Amino acid sequence: MLQKGERISFERRGDRMIVHIRGEIDHHSAVLVRTGIDREIMQDRPREVLLDLSGVDFMDSSGLGLIMGRYALVTKYGGTLAVVDPSFAVTKILRLAGMERMITIKRTKEKKV
């Protein structure tokens, strides 16, 4: 899992890759996050990629681009991509952008009240 100071980590379960992302996804951080994710995806070519956004507390349009770019990359070789457990703020952005029409958004944790 994530070590102190890390923005992304990867977990592999068979042909599934879970990408844990933490912190903010904005113009400055998106490049580093994208580069790391792409390197791992191209190396392993998992059939399913899950972007765990439960640790993301802020995301702007750069985050939307990050998700869409990884979706394009994974589907290009026949894989699938889903977003997992986005925070309330991130969910709002995803919905406003209409992302749920293209990308599956999964909930594995109960919502905190």
C-alpha positions, -999 to +999 in steps of 0.1 A: +000+000+000+010+036+003+041+046+022+044+080+038+048+107+012+038+085-017+011+098-041+003+065-058+008+028-051-001-004-070-017-036-059-019-066-081-045-094-077-042-118-106-051-099-138-064-069-118-043-038-110-056-015-082-040+020-083-043+038-050-041+075-055-038+100-025-038+137-021-047+162-048-049+157-086-043+190-102-022+204-131+011+200-112+006+165-098-013+149-127+018+146-148+037+125-122+007+104-114+000+098-151+036+088-158+037+063-130+004+047-138+012+044-176+045+028-168+029+001-147+000-004-171+022-008-201+045-032-182+018-055-169-012-050-193-038-059-167-073-069-179-088-047-152-076-015-138-092+000-107-084+036-098-089+039-061-097+076-055-108+072-018-076+091-008-081+120-032-094+151-015-093+175-045-094+170-082-097+195-111-101+191-148-065+176-149-079+147-129-107+142-154-080+141-181-060+117-161-089+093-158-100+096-195-064+091-207-060+059-186-094+047-198-083+052-235-050+034-228-065+004-211-094-001-235-070+002-265-056-032-256-089-047-245-089-041-208-114-023-186-111+006-162-133+017-132-131+044-106-134+031-070-147+049-039-143+085-050-148+111-022-180+132-022-161+161-038-146+139-066-179+122-072-195+156-078-169+165-104-172+131-121-210+135-123-208+171-135-185+160-163-208+131-172-180+106-166-204+079-153-217+075-188-184+061-199-166+049-168-179+026-141-178+042-106-178+015-079-185+018-042-169-007-019-170+013+013-200+027+031-205+064+028-195+084+059-222+106+073 
